[in-house]
């Protein structure tokens, strides 16, 4: 069996990093780069709007728990008999209230989700266009150097 020379891991890793840097400079981004840019832009926008920064984490999570929830819980801060009476009244009134609110909340939830996906698509396309412009500028610069 043929013995192979030892592999210099630091050289291999350095060459991979150099290749990634070269591609980024040329406008080629990886999926991770695009996700990082999306996250950074979303957090910057939320900070500019002075919205709770934890919203960005919730928006970027795989679940949609940030969206409007029609299955709200019935609770009260009161204790004792008053709490039981209020909770019973809320439970009794809930079906009638939900007749008027559920369709509105469901529609708002659908609108929220549609706008979110449109926003994501828009940011991804914007990043792709920026990378294309960067790549084309590099090609133009390379052509100028040759000519």
HELIX and SHEET records of a PDB file:
HELIX    1   1 UNK A    9  UNK A   25  1                                  17    
HELIX    2   2 UNK A   31  UNK A   48  1                                  18    
HELIX    3   3 UNK A   54  UNK A   60  1                                   7    
HELIX    4   4 UNK A   80  UNK A  146  1                                  67    
END                                                                             
